[in-house]
Amino acid sequence: MEKNLYKEQLIKMESDESRVDRNNSKTSRKKMFVIALIPFIVLSGMLVFLLGPGMSILNAGIPLPEITIEKIEFQNDKIVAFIRNTGPEGVEIAQADINDRMIPAAIEPIEIIARRVEKKCSLSH
């Protein structure tokens, strides 16, 4: 009888342990699933912010001027360059960098070059 009682207790303990193991495996799966979702939630939050109110961060600053040099002529004591503004806004050219030396530039007839306009730039050398 003691053996039967001992066996029943042993069987009851084994069934309780298996129930606990099953519960632990279910909770560990849930925890793992939640932890795996965290990076996706953070990434989607960043995208929503950057495409919404954070768009001003991406477009910060002044757009860089885009100048195309069409033709260069070397005359007696000066360099004449024909340049075109291919950027989105007007550009004012005051200096030119030739061989790491800053040289004052003169634009004819006016100094501000509007968008898609070609001008003559004289550089005294």
MOPAC internal coordinates of N, CA, C and O (Angstrom, degrees):
PM7 1SCF
backbone

  N    0.0000 0     0.00 0     0.00 0    0    0    0
  C    1.4232 1     0.00 0     0.00 0    1    0    0
  C    1.5214 1   112.16 1     0.00 0    2    1    0
  O    1.2310 1   122.14 1   141.12 1    3    2    1
  N    1.2952 1   113.51 1   -38.88 1    3    2    1
  C    1.4527 1   116.70 1   176.75 1    5    3    2
  C    1.5239 1   110.88 1   -63.42 1    6    5    3
  O    1.2310 1   121.51 1   143.42 1    7    6    5
  N    1.3345 1   114.72 1   -36.58 1    7    6    5
  C    1.4608 1   118.20 1   178.83 1    9    7    6
  C    1.5212 1   110.54 1   -65.05 1   10    9    7
  O    1.2310 1   119.97 1   138.18 1   11   10    9
  N    1.3032 1   117.66 1   -41.82 1   11   10    9
  C    1.4615 1   121.48 1   178.75 1   13   11   10
  C    1.5286 1   110.64 1   -63.94 1   14   13   11
  O    1.2310 1   120.68 1   137.35 1   15   14   13
  N    1.3102 1   116.30 1   -42.65 1   15   14   13
  C    1.4549 1   121.26 1   179.12 1   17   15   14
  C    1.5346 1   110.05 1   -64.11 1   18   17   15
  O    1.2310 1   121.53 1   136.90 1   19   18   17
  N    1.3224 1   114.67 1   -43.10 1   19   18   17
  C    1.4655 1   120.68 1   177.87 1   21   19   18
  C    1.5351 1   110.93 1   -61.49 1   22   21   19
  O    1.2310 1   120.63 1   137.07 1   23   22   21
  N    1.3498 1   116.41 1   -42.93 1   23   22   21
  C    1.4611 1   121.02 1   179.11 1   25   23   22
  C    1.5258 1   110.86 1   -64.55 1   26   25   23
  O    1.2310 1   120.10 1   138.43 1   27   26   25
  N    1.3174 1   117.42 1   -41.57 1   27   26   25
  C    1.4617 1   121.04 1   179.55 1   29   27   26
  C    1.5272 1   111.04 1   -63.51 1   30   29   27
  O    1.2310 1   121.24 1   138.33 1   31   30   29
  N    1.3449 1   115.24 1   -41.67 1   31   30   29
  C    1.4662 1   118.90 1   178.42 1   33   31   30
  C    1.5381 1   110.98 1   -65.55 1   34   33   31
  O    1.2310 1   121.44 1   139.97 1   35   34   33
  N    1.3300 1   114.86 1   -40.03 1   35   34   33
  C    1.4552 1   120.09 1   179.11 1   37   35   34
  C    1.5344 1   110.92 1   -64.17 1   38   37   35
  O    1.2310 1   120.65 1   136.84 1   39   38   37
  N    1.3238 1   116.37 1   -43.16 1   39   38   37
  C    1.4680 1   120.96 1   178.35 1   41   39   38
  C    1.5291 1   110.09 1   -64.35 1   42   41   39
  O    1.2310 1   120.27 1   138.34 1   43   42   41
  N    1.3315 1   117.09 1   -41.66 1   43   42   41
  C    1.4545 1   121.54 1   179.59 1   45   43   42
  C    1.5317 1   110.36 1   -63.52 1   46   45   43
  O    1.2310 1   120.37 1   138.29 1   47   46   45
  N    1.3486 1   116.90 1   -41.71 1   47   46   45
  C    1.4629 1   120.99 1   179.15 1   49   47   46
  C    1.5328 1   110.94 1   -64.91 1   50   49   47
  O    1.2310 1   120.11 1   139.38 1   51   50   49
  N    1.3284 1   117.39 1   -40.62 1   51   50   49
  C    1.4582 1   121.47 1   179.40 1   53   51   50
  C    1.5233 1   110.98 1   -64.87 1   54   53   51
  O    1.2310 1   120.26 1   139.22 1   55   54   53
  N    1.3265 1   117.11 1   -40.78 1   55   54   53
  C    1.4604 1   120.21 1   179.94 1   57   55   54
  C    1.5311 1   110.56 1   -68.33 1   58   57   55
  O    1.2310 1   120.19 1   143.19 1   59   58   57
  N    1.3461 1   117.25 1   -36.81 1   59   58   57
  C    1.4670 1   120.48 1   177.13 1   61   59   58
  C    1.5327 1   110.53 1   -65.16 1   62   61   59
  O    1.2310 1   120.66 1   139.32 1   63   62   61
  N    1.3349 1   116.35 1   -40.68 1   63   62   61
  C    1.4646 1   120.78 1   179.50 1   65   63   62
  C    1.5285 1   111.09 1   -65.46 1   66   65   63
  O    1.2310 1   120.47 1   139.10 1   67   66   65
  N    1.3211 1   116.71 1   -40.90 1   67   66   65
  C    1.4695 1   119.24 1   179.95 1   69   67   66
  C    1.5223 1   110.57 1   -66.57 1   70   69   67
  O    1.2310 1   120.49 1   144.49 1   71   70   69
  N    1.3552 1   116.67 1   -35.51 1   71   70   69
  C    1.4572 1   120.32 1   176.75 1   73   71   70
  C    1.5270 1   110.32 1   -64.54 1   74   73   71
  O    1.2310 1   120.31 1   137.41 1   75   74   73
  N    1.3093 1   117.01 1   -42.59 1   75   74   73
  C    1.4624 1   121.82 1   179.08 1   77   75   74
  C    1.5256 1   109.71 1   -64.33 1   78   77   75
  O    1.2310 1   120.08 1   137.22 1   79   78   77
  N    1.3485 1   117.44 1   -42.78 1   79   78   77
  C    1.4647 1   121.25 1   178.62 1   81   79   78
  C    1.5204 1   111.10 1   -61.55 1   82   81   79
  O    1.2310 1   120.44 1   138.31 1   83   82   81
  N    1.3349 1   116.77 1   -41.69 1   83   82   81
  C    1.4565 1   119.77 1   179.16 1   85   83   82
  C    1.5283 1   110.59 1   -64.88 1   86   85   83
  O    1.2310 1   120.15 1   137.90 1   87   86   85
  N    1.3225 1   117.33 1   -42.10 1   87   86   85
  C    1.4644 1   120.86 1   178.59 1   89   87   86
  C    1.5230 1   110.67 1   -64.20 1   90   89   87
  O    1.2310 1   120.36 1   138.74 1   91   90   89
  N    1.3414 1   116.93 1   -41.26 1   91   90   89
  C    1.4614 1   120.49 1   179.13 1   93   91   90
  C    1.5257 1   111.03 1   -64.99 1   94   93   91
  O    1.2310 1   120.12 1   139.73 1   95   94   93
  N    1.3255 1   117.38 1   -40.27 1   95   94   93
  C    1.4667 1   119.46 1  -179.86 1   97   95   94
  C    1.5250 1   110.60 1   -67.83 1   98   97   95
  O    1.2310 1   119.77 1   144.91 1   99   98   97
  N    1.3313 1   118.05 1   -35.09 1   99   98   97
  C    1.4660 1   120.41 1   177.54 1  101   99   98
  C    1.5225 1   111.02 1   -67.70 1  102  101   99
  O    1.2310 1   120.35 1   137.05 1  103  102  101
  N    1.3384 1   116.94 1   -42.95 1  103  102  101
  C    1.4654 1   118.79 1   179.21 1  105  103  102
  C    1.5230 1   111.19 1   -69.70 1  106  105  103
  O    1.2310 1   119.99 1   145.11 1  107  106  105
  N    1.3163 1   117.62 1   -34.89 1  107  106  105
  C    1.4686 1   118.75 1   179.36 1  109  107  106
  C    1.5308 1   110.22 1   -69.13 1  110  109  107
  O    1.2310 1   119.95 1   145.51 1  111  110  109
  N    1.3100 1   117.71 1   -34.49 1  111  110  109
  C    1.4654 1   120.22 1   175.91 1  113  111  110
  C    1.5211 1   110.90 1   -65.36 1  114  113  111
  O    1.2310 1   120.81 1   138.13 1  115  114  113
  N    1.3276 1   116.05 1   -41.87 1  115  114  113
  C    1.4639 1   120.27 1   178.54 1  117  115  114
  C    1.5219 1   110.39 1   -63.59 1  118  117  115
  O    1.2310 1   120.21 1   136.29 1  119  118  117
  N    1.3252 1   117.20 1   -43.71 1  119  118  117
  C    1.4619 1   120.72 1   179.37 1  121  119  118
  C    1.5227 1   110.69 1   -63.18 1  122  121  119
  O    1.2310 1   120.22 1   137.35 1  123  122  121
  N    1.3132 1   117.18 1   -42.65 1  123  122  121
  C    1.4529 1   121.19 1  -179.73 1  125  123  122
  C    1.5381 1   110.44 1   -64.44 1  126  125  123
  O    1.2310 1   120.36 1   140.64 1  127  126  125
  N    1.3081 1   116.91 1   -39.36 1  127  126  125
  C    1.4639 1   121.33 1   179.12 1  129  127  126
  C    1.5288 1   110.49 1   -65.15 1  130  129  127
  O    1.2310 1   120.68 1   135.59 1  131  130  129
  N    1.3354 1   116.31 1   -44.41 1  131  130  129
  C    1.4670 1   120.58 1   179.58 1  133  131  130
  C    1.5242 1   110.41 1   -64.43 1  134  133  131
  O    1.2310 1   120.06 1   137.07 1  135  134  133
  N    1.3180 1   117.50 1   -42.93 1  135  134  133
  C    1.4637 1   121.27 1   179.76 1  137  135  134
  C    1.5316 1   110.27 1   -65.31 1  138  137  135
  O    1.2310 1   119.83 1   144.44 1  139  138  137
  N    1.3068 1   117.92 1   -35.56 1  139  138  137
  C    1.4668 1   121.14 1   178.58 1  141  139  138
  C    1.5309 1   111.19 1   -69.95 1  142  141  139
  O    1.2310 1   119.20 1   153.71 1  143  142  141
  N    1.3111 1   119.14 1   -26.29 1  143  142  141
  C    1.4647 1   122.22 1   179.91 1  145  143  142
  C    1.5283 1   113.00 1   -80.00 1  146  145  143
  O    1.2310 1   119.57 1   158.23 1  147  146  145
  N    1.3114 1   118.43 1   -21.77 1  147  146  145
  C    1.4676 1   121.75 1  -175.19 1  149  147  146
  C    1.5309 1   112.37 1   -57.11 1  150  149  147
  O    1.2310 1   118.04 1   131.58 1  151  150  149
  N    1.3440 1   121.35 1   -48.42 1  151  150  149
  C    1.4829 1   118.95 1   179.11 1  153  151  150
  C    1.5269 1   113.34 1   -61.01 1  154  153  151
  O    1.2310 1   119.87 1   143.83 1  155  154  153
  N    1.3232 1   117.85 1   -36.17 1  155  154  153
  C    1.4564 1   120.23 1   178.85 1  157  155  154
  C    1.5250 1   111.29 1   -67.69 1  158  157  155
  O    1.2310 1   120.25 1   143.22 1  159  158  157
  N    1.3137 1   117.12 1   -36.78 1  159  158  157
  C    1.4606 1   121.13 1   177.92 1  161  159  158
  C    1.5229 1   110.09 1   -66.74 1  162  161  159
  O    1.2310 1   120.06 1   136.16 1  163  162  161
  N    1.3257 1   117.49 1   -43.84 1  163  162  161
  C    1.4644 1   121.36 1   179.35 1  165  163  162
  C    1.5288 1   110.21 1   -64.41 1  166  165  163
  O    1.2310 1   119.87 1   136.14 1  167  166  165
  N    1.3229 1   117.86 1   -43.86 1  167  166  165
  C    1.4595 1   121.94 1   179.67 1  169  167  166
  C    1.5288 1   111.36 1   -62.64 1  170  169  167
  O    1.2310 1   120.17 1   136.36 1  171  170  169
  N    1.3237 1   117.28 1   -43.64 1  171  170  169
  C    1.4653 1   119.48 1   179.40 1  173  171  170
  C    1.5324 1   110.24 1   -66.52 1  174  173  171
  O    1.2310 1   119.73 1   144.29 1  175  174  173
  N    1.3278 1   118.12 1   -35.71 1  175  174  173
  C    1.4674 1   120.80 1   176.28 1  177  175  174
  C    1.5135 1   111.69 1   -63.93 1  178  177  175
  O    1.2310 1   120.13 1   138.86 1  179  178  177
  N    1.3279 1   117.35 1   -41.14 1  179  178  177
  C    1.4653 1   121.04 1   177.63 1  181  179  178
  C    1.5230 1   111.37 1   -63.83 1  182  181  179
  O    1.2310 1   120.27 1   136.79 1  183  182  181
  N    1.3287 1   117.09 1   -43.21 1  183  182  181
  C    1.4647 1   120.42 1   179.02 1  185  183  182
  C    1.5230 1   111.68 1   -63.10 1  186  185  183
  O    1.2310 1   120.37 1   137.32 1  187  186  185
  N    1.3281 1   116.89 1   -42.68 1  187  186  185
  C    1.4617 1   120.44 1   179.07 1  189  187  186
  C    1.5219 1   109.59 1   -62.05 1  190  189  187
  O    1.2310 1   120.26 1   137.76 1  191  190  189
  N    1.3438 1   117.11 1   -42.24 1  191  190  189
  C    1.4629 1   120.09 1   179.91 1  193  191  190
  C    1.5252 1   111.58 1   -65.71 1  194  193  191
  O    1.2310 1   120.22 1   133.19 1  195  194  193
  N    1.3355 1   117.18 1   -46.81 1  195  194  193
  C    1.4644 1   119.82 1  -176.65 1  197  195  194
  C    1.5261 1   112.88 1   -68.59 1  198  197  195
  O    1.2310 1   119.86 1   148.77 1  199  198  197
  N    1.3078 1   117.87 1   -31.23 1  199  198  197
  C    1.4571 1   120.01 1   178.73 1  201  199  198
  C    1.5209 1   112.45 1   -86.80 1  202  201  199
  O    1.2310 1   120.14 1   168.70 1  203  202  201
  N    1.3151 1   117.33 1   -11.30 1  203  202  201
  C    1.4602 1   121.69 1   178.92 1  205  203  202
  C    1.5197 1   111.22 1  -105.82 1  206  205  203
  O    1.2310 1   120.22 1    71.25 1  207  206  205
  N    1.3287 1   117.18 1  -108.75 1  207  206  205
  C    1.4714 1   119.75 1  -175.82 1  209  207  206
  C    1.5288 1   113.95 1   -70.37 1  210  209  207
  O    1.2310 1   119.28 1   160.51 1  211  210  209
  N    1.3215 1   118.97 1   -19.49 1  211  210  209
  C    1.4550 1   121.12 1  -178.85 1  213  211  210
  C    1.5122 1   114.23 1   -85.75 1  214  213  211
  O    1.2310 1   119.89 1  -174.12 1  215  214  213
  N    1.3226 1   117.82 1     5.88 1  215  214  213
  C    1.4667 1   120.71 1  -178.41 1  217  215  214
  C    1.5219 1   110.92 1   -63.42 1  218  217  215
  O    1.2310 1   119.91 1   151.38 1  219  218  217
  N    1.3230 1   117.77 1   -28.62 1  219  218  217
  C    1.4640 1   120.14 1   179.26 1  221  219  218
  C    1.5238 1   111.16 1   -66.76 1  222  221  219
  O    1.2310 1   119.77 1   154.54 1  223  222  221
  N    1.3252 1   118.04 1   -25.46 1  223  222  221
  C    1.4616 1   121.19 1   177.46 1  225  223  222
  C    1.5226 1   109.77 1   -68.00 1  226  225  223
  O    1.2310 1   120.13 1   140.63 1  227  226  225
  N    1.3273 1   117.36 1   -39.37 1  227  226  225
  C    1.4570 1   121.14 1  -178.72 1  229  227  226
  C    1.5203 1   112.39 1   -71.07 1  230  229  227
  O    1.2310 1   120.05 1   149.81 1  231  230  229
  N    1.3283 1   117.50 1   -30.19 1  231  230  229
  C    1.4626 1   121.23 1  -177.39 1  233  231  230
  C    1.5221 1   111.97 1  -101.82 1  234  233  231
  O    1.2310 1   120.13 1  -156.57 1  235  234  233
  N    1.3337 1   117.36 1    23.43 1  235  234  233
  C    1.4552 1   121.05 1  -177.35 1  237  235  234
  C    1.5227 1   110.20 1   -72.77 1  238  237  235
  O    1.2310 1   121.42 1   -32.82 1  239  238  237
  N    1.3352 1   114.88 1   147.18 1  239  238  237
  C    1.4535 1   119.53 1   175.01 1  241  239  238
  C    1.5181 1   113.03 1   100.36 1  242  241  239
  O    1.2310 1   122.19 1    -4.69 1  243  242  241
  N    1.3123 1   113.41 1   175.31 1  243  242  241
  C    1.4577 1   121.75 1  -179.31 1  245  243  242
  C    1.5243 1   108.17 1   -96.31 1  246  245  243
  O    1.2310 1   119.81 1   -45.46 1  247  246  245
  N    1.3210 1   117.97 1   134.54 1  247  246  245
  C    1.4670 1   118.09 1   178.49 1  249  247  246
  C    1.5292 1   110.87 1   -64.54 1  250  249  247
  O    1.2310 1   120.64 1   -38.29 1  251  250  249
  N    1.3110 1   116.38 1   141.71 1  251  250  249
  C    1.4561 1   121.29 1   179.76 1  253  251  250
  C    1.5272 1   110.50 1   -72.53 1  254  253  251
  O    1.2310 1   120.49 1   -37.30 1  255  254  253
  N    1.3348 1   116.67 1   142.70 1  255  254  253
  C    1.4658 1   118.77 1   177.44 1  257  255  254
  C    1.5215 1   111.02 1   -71.19 1  258  257  255
  O    1.2310 1   121.21 1   -34.01 1  259  258  257
  N    1.3074 1   115.28 1   145.99 1  259  258  257
  C    1.4593 1   121.06 1   177.73 1  261  259  258
  C    1.5242 1   107.72 1  -118.36 1  262  261  259
  O    1.2310 1   121.00 1   -66.67 1  263  262  261
  N    1.3250 1   115.69 1   113.33 1  263  262  261
  C    1.4572 1   122.40 1  -177.72 1  265  263  262
  C    1.5196 1   108.26 1  -119.34 1  266  265  263
  O    1.2310 1   120.52 1   -45.31 1  267  266  265
  N    1.3266 1   116.61 1   134.69 1  267  266  265
  C    1.4565 1   121.92 1   175.55 1  269  267  266
  C    1.5295 1   108.32 1  -113.49 1  270  269  267
  O    1.2310 1   120.74 1   -52.46 1  271  270  269
  N    1.3165 1   116.18 1   127.54 1  271  270  269
  C    1.4612 1   120.14 1   177.13 1  273  271  270
  C    1.5248 1   107.73 1   -88.60 1  274  273  271
  O    1.2310 1   120.96 1   -66.31 1  275  274  273
  N    1.3206 1   115.76 1   113.69 1  275  274  273
  C    1.4607 1   121.67 1  -176.07 1  277  275  274
  C    1.5311 1   111.64 1   -80.97 1  278  277  275
  O    1.2310 1   120.64 1   135.26 1  279  278  277
  N    1.3424 1   116.37 1   -44.74 1  279  278  277
  C    1.4590 1   120.81 1  -173.81 1  281  279  278
  C    1.5226 1   108.98 1  -154.82 1  282  281  279
  O    1.2310 1   120.35 1   -34.75 1  283  282  281
  N    1.3428 1   116.93 1   145.25 1  283  282  281
  C    1.4652 1   122.07 1   177.35 1  285  283  282
  C    1.5238 1   108.42 1  -126.57 1  286  285  283
  O    1.2310 1   120.86 1   -49.22 1  287  286  285
  N    1.3499 1   115.96 1   130.78 1  287  286  285
  C    1.4658 1   122.07 1   177.14 1  289  287  286
  C    1.5304 1   108.45 1  -120.60 1  290  289  287
  O    1.2310 1   120.53 1   -44.96 1  291  290  289
  N    1.3162 1   116.60 1   135.04 1  291  290  289
  C    1.4586 1   121.82 1   176.61 1  293  291  290
  C    1.5263 1   107.82 1  -103.57 1  294  293  291
  O    1.2310 1   121.06 1   -64.28 1  295  294  293
  N    1.3325 1   115.58 1   115.72 1  295  294  293
  C    1.4549 1   121.14 1   178.99 1  297  295  294
  C    1.5327 1   108.82 1  -109.37 1  298  297  295
  O    1.2310 1   119.96 1     6.05 1  299  298  297
  N    1.3466 1   117.68 1  -173.95 1  299  298  297
  C    1.4671 1   121.94 1  -172.54 1  301  299  298
  C    1.5325 1   113.71 1   -46.73 1  302  301  299
  O    1.2310 1   119.90 1   114.77 1  303  302  301
  N    1.3148 1   117.80 1   -65.23 1  303  302  301
  C    1.4657 1   120.43 1  -176.11 1  305  303  302
  C    1.5269 1   111.85 1  -123.89 1  306  305  303
  O    1.2310 1   120.21 1  -159.99 1  307  306  305
  N    1.2987 1   117.20 1    20.01 1  307  306  305
  C    1.4688 1   119.39 1   179.59 1  309  307  306
  C    1.5271 1   110.77 1  -149.61 1  310  309  307
  O    1.2310 1   122.05 1   -16.35 1  311  310  309
  N    1.3195 1   113.68 1   163.65 1  311  310  309
  C    1.4603 1   122.60 1   176.35 1  313  311  310
  C    1.5234 1   106.83 1  -113.97 1  314  313  311
  O    1.2310 1   120.42 1   -50.04 1  315  314  313
  N    1.3131 1   116.79 1   129.96 1  315  314  313
  C    1.4627 1   121.29 1   178.58 1  317  315  314
  C    1.5254 1   107.42 1  -113.09 1  318  317  315
  O    1.2310 1   121.16 1   -56.35 1  319  318  317
  N    1.3450 1   115.39 1   123.65 1  319  318  317
  C    1.4601 1   121.39 1   179.32 1  321  319  318
  C    1.5207 1   108.82 1  -119.66 1  322  321  319
  O    1.2310 1   121.08 1   -45.39 1  323  322  321
  N    1.3041 1   115.54 1   134.61 1  323  322  321
  C    1.4615 1   121.14 1   174.68 1  325  323  322
  C    1.5248 1   106.45 1   -98.98 1  326  325  323
  O    1.2310 1   120.87 1   -64.67 1  327  326  325
  N    1.3288 1   115.94 1   115.33 1  327  326  325
  C    1.4690 1   120.67 1  -173.51 1  329  327  326
  C    1.5225 1   109.92 1  -119.58 1  330  329  327
  O    1.2310 1   121.43 1   -26.27 1  331  330  329
  N    1.3094 1   114.86 1   153.73 1  331  330  329
  C    1.4670 1   121.77 1   178.92 1  333  331  330
  C    1.5318 1   108.29 1  -128.51 1  334  333  331
  O    1.2310 1   121.05 1   -45.40 1  335  334  333
  N    1.3242 1   115.59 1   134.60 1  335  334  333
  C    1.4580 1   121.13 1   176.21 1  337  335  334
  C    1.5229 1   108.33 1   -84.40 1  338  337  335
  O    1.2310 1   120.30 1   -69.67 1  339  338  337
  N    1.3267 1   117.03 1   110.33 1  339  338  337
  C    1.4686 1   120.75 1   179.14 1  341  339  338
  C    1.5240 1   112.02 1  -103.54 1  342  341  339
  O    1.2310 1   120.28 1  -173.13 1  343  342  341
  N    1.3263 1   117.07 1     6.87 1  343  342  341
  C    1.4653 1   121.25 1  -178.54 1  345  343  342
  C    1.5099 1   112.82 1   -85.81 1  346  345  343
  O    1.2310 1   120.25 1    -0.41 1  347  346  345
  N    1.3386 1   117.14 1   179.59 1  347  346  345
  C    1.4632 1   121.08 1  -176.08 1  349  347  346
  C    1.5297 1   114.10 1   -80.25 1  350  349  347
  O    1.2310 1   119.60 1   164.31 1  351  350  349
  N    1.3494 1   118.36 1   -15.69 1  351  350  349
  C    1.4623 1   120.96 1  -175.85 1  353  351  350
  C    1.5123 1   110.27 1  -131.94 1  354  353  351
  O    1.2310 1   120.92 1   -12.22 1  355  354  353
  N    1.3481 1   115.85 1   167.78 1  355  354  353
  C    1.4521 1   121.23 1   176.79 1  357  355  354
  C    1.5237 1   110.68 1   -66.88 1  358  357  355
  O    1.2310 1   121.05 1   -28.61 1  359  358  357
  N    1.3429 1   115.60 1   151.39 1  359  358  357
  C    1.4615 1   121.20 1  -176.09 1  361  359  358
  C    1.5205 1   109.00 1  -129.52 1  362  361  359
  O    1.2310 1   120.91 1   -39.04 1  363  362  361
  N    1.3241 1   115.87 1   140.96 1  363  362  361
  C    1.4561 1   121.46 1   173.98 1  365  363  362
  C    1.5228 1   107.89 1  -114.37 1  366  365  363
  O    1.2310 1   120.70 1   -55.52 1  367  366  365
  N    1.3231 1   116.26 1   124.48 1  367  366  365
  C    1.4614 1   120.58 1  -179.15 1  369  367  366
  C    1.5200 1   107.85 1  -106.85 1  370  369  367
  O    1.2310 1   120.43 1   -56.63 1  371  370  369
  N    1.3295 1   116.78 1   123.37 1  371  370  369
  C    1.4577 1   121.80 1   179.85 1  373  371  370
  C    1.5179 1   111.42 1  -113.61 1  374  373  371
  O    1.2310 1   120.04 1   150.55 1  375  374  373
  N    1.3455 1   117.52 1   -29.45 1  375  374  373
  C    1.4515 1   121.54 1  -177.04 1  377  375  374
  C    1.5166 1   110.29 1  -139.98 1  378  377  375
  O    1.2310 1   121.79 1   -18.87 1  379  378  377
  N    1.3232 1   114.18 1   161.13 1  379  378  377
  C    1.4583 1   120.71 1   174.84 1  381  379  378
  C    1.5282 1   107.62 1  -132.08 1  382  381  379
  O    1.2310 1   120.63 1   -31.16 1  383  382  381
  N    1.3071 1   116.40 1   148.84 1  383  382  381
  C    1.4628 1   122.01 1   179.77 1  385  383  382
  C    1.5247 1   108.31 1  -106.41 1  386  385  383
  O    1.2310 1   121.13 1   -70.08 1  387  386  385
  N    1.3357 1   115.45 1   109.92 1  387  386  385
  C    1.4671 1   120.79 1   179.16 1  389  387  386
  C    1.5209 1   107.37 1  -121.88 1  390  389  387
  O    1.2310 1   120.92 1   -62.02 1  391  390  389
  N    1.3386 1   115.84 1   117.98 1  391  390  389
  C    1.4690 1   122.06 1  -178.01 1  393  391  390
  C    1.5262 1   111.59 1    52.30 1  394  393  391
  O    1.2310 1   120.59 1  -134.21 1  395  394  393
  N    1.3300 1   116.48 1    45.79 1  395  394  393
  C    1.4671 1   123.94 1   179.08 1  397  395  394
  C    1.5232 1   112.71 1    61.11 1  398  397  395
  O    1.2310 1   120.25 1  -153.50 1  399  398  397
  N    1.2826 1   117.12 1    26.50 1  399  398  397
  C    1.4588 1   122.49 1   176.25 1  401  399  398
  C    1.5215 1   108.20 1  -122.48 1  402  401  399
  O    1.2310 1   120.42 1   -52.91 1  403  402  401
  N    1.3270 1   116.79 1   127.09 1  403  402  401
  C    1.4551 1   120.94 1   179.99 1  405  403  402
  C    1.5274 1   109.46 1   -82.21 1  406  405  403
  O    1.2310 1   120.74 1   -55.91 1  407  406  405
  N    1.3291 1   116.18 1   124.09 1  407  406  405
  C    1.4684 1   122.68 1  -176.92 1  409  407  406
  C    1.5243 1   107.82 1  -122.48 1  410  409  407
  O    1.2310 1   119.75 1   -46.13 1  411  410  409
  N    1.3534 1   118.08 1   133.87 1  411  410  409
  C    1.4685 1   119.60 1   177.29 1  413  411  410
  C    1.5338 1   110.87 1   -64.01 1  414  413  411
  O    1.2310 1   121.51 1   -37.78 1  415  414  413
  N    1.3162 1   114.71 1   142.22 1  415  414  413
  C    1.4708 1   120.39 1  -178.40 1  417  415  414
  C    1.5231 1   109.71 1  -115.63 1  418  417  415
  O    1.2310 1   120.73 1   -35.28 1  419  418  417
  N    1.3169 1   116.21 1   144.72 1  419  418  417
  C    1.4670 1   122.43 1   177.05 1  421  419  418
  C    1.5229 1   108.07 1  -121.60 1  422  421  419
  O    1.2310 1   121.00 1   -56.56 1  423  422  421
  N    1.3153 1   115.70 1   123.44 1  423  422  421
  C    1.4687 1   121.80 1  -179.91 1  425  423  422
  C    1.5261 1   107.69 1  -101.46 1  426  425  423
  O    1.2310 1   120.25 1   -44.32 1  427  426  425
  N    1.3069 1   117.13 1   135.68 1  427  426  425
  C    1.4580 1   121.53 1   178.63 1  429  427  426
  C    1.5224 1   109.72 1  -111.55 1  430  429  427
  O    1.2310 1   117.01 1   -42.62 1  431  430  429
  N    1.2608 1   123.29 1   137.38 1  431  430  429
  C    1.4502 1   131.67 1    -4.74 1  433  431  430
  C    1.5302 1   113.63 1   -85.17 1  434  433  431
  O    1.2310 1   118.77 1   154.11 1  435  434  433
  N    1.3558 1   119.95 1   -25.89 1  435  434  433
  C    1.4673 1   120.33 1   176.57 1  437  435  434
  C    1.5275 1   108.75 1  -126.10 1  438  437  435
  O    1.2310 1   120.74 1   -18.78 1  439  438  437
  N    1.3484 1   116.19 1   161.22 1  439  438  437
  C    1.4647 1   119.82 1  -172.20 1  441  439  438
  C    1.5233 1   114.47 1   -81.62 1  442  441  439
  O    1.2310 1   119.32 1   153.99 1  443  442  441
  N    1.3190 1   118.90 1   -26.01 1  443  442  441
  C    1.4668 1   120.77 1  -178.78 1  445  443  442
  C    1.5299 1   108.33 1   -87.48 1  446  445  443
  O    1.2310 1   121.24 1   -52.95 1  447  446  445
  N    1.3223 1   115.23 1   127.05 1  447  446  445
  C    1.4688 1   120.85 1  -179.70 1  449  447  446
  C    1.5248 1   107.71 1  -101.91 1  450  449  447
  O    1.2310 1   120.78 1   -63.52 1  451  450  449
  N    1.3171 1   116.11 1   116.48 1  451  450  449
  C    1.4652 1   120.43 1   179.28 1  453  451  450
  C    1.5313 1   109.96 1   -71.81 1  454  453  451
  O    1.2310 1   121.02 1    -9.27 1  455  454  453
  N    1.2901 1   115.65 1   170.73 1  455  454  453
  C    1.4687 1   121.28 1  -179.11 1  457  455  454
  C    1.5335 1   110.56 1   -64.67 1  458  457  455
  O    1.2310 1   120.78 1   -44.96 1  459  458  457
  N    1.3488 1   116.11 1   135.04 1  459  458  457
  C    1.4656 1   124.52 1   177.27 1  461  459  458
  C    1.5319 1   113.77 1    62.94 1  462  461  459
  O    1.2310 1   120.18 1  -151.16 1  463  462  461
  N    1.3382 1   117.26 1    28.84 1  463  462  461
  C    1.4637 1   121.95 1  -179.61 1  465  463  462
  C    1.5240 1   108.64 1  -113.89 1  466  465  463
  O    1.2310 1   121.03 1   -37.80 1  467  466  465
  N    1.3409 1   115.63 1   142.20 1  467  466  465
  C    1.4648 1   120.91 1   177.96 1  469  467  466
  C    1.5283 1   108.71 1  -103.26 1  470  469  467
  O    1.2310 1   120.67 1   -45.01 1  471  470  469
  N    1.3502 1   116.32 1   134.99 1  471  470  469
  C    1.4595 1   122.15 1  -179.79 1  473  471  470
  C    1.5201 1   110.23 1  -132.06 1  474  473  471
  O    1.2310 1   121.18 1   -16.69 1  475  474  473
  N    1.3229 1   115.35 1   163.31 1  475  474  473
  C    1.4557 1   123.21 1   177.42 1  477  475  474
  C    1.5241 1   107.76 1  -101.74 1  478  477  475
  O    1.2310 1   120.92 1   -53.79 1  479  478  477
  N    1.3374 1   115.85 1   126.21 1  479  478  477
  C    1.4614 1   122.15 1  -177.59 1  481  479  478
  C    1.5180 1   108.92 1  -116.64 1  482  481  479
  O    1.2310 1   120.02 1   -56.85 1  483  482  481
  N    1.3453 1   117.56 1   123.15 1  483  482  481
  C    1.4597 1   121.66 1   179.83 1  485  483  482
  C    1.5335 1   109.71 1  -105.39 1  486  485  483
  O    1.2310 1   121.39 1   -47.82 1  487  486  485
  N    1.3251 1   114.95 1   132.18 1  487  486  485
  C    1.4584 1   121.82 1   178.84 1  489  487  486
  C    1.5185 1   108.17 1  -122.68 1  490  489  487
  O    1.2310 1   120.86 1   -63.13 1  491  490  489
  N    1.3380 1   115.95 1   116.87 1  491  490  489
  C    1.4722 1   118.46 1   178.83 1  493  491  490
  C    1.5154 1   107.79 1   -79.29 1  494  493  491
  O    1.2310 1   121.50 1   -51.38 1  495  494  493
  N    1.3182 1   114.74 1   128.62 1  495  494  493
  C    1.4766 1   119.95 1  -173.88 1  497  495  494
  C    1.4995 1   110.86 1  -107.49 1  498  497  495
  O    1.2310 1   120.10 1   180.00 1  499  498  497

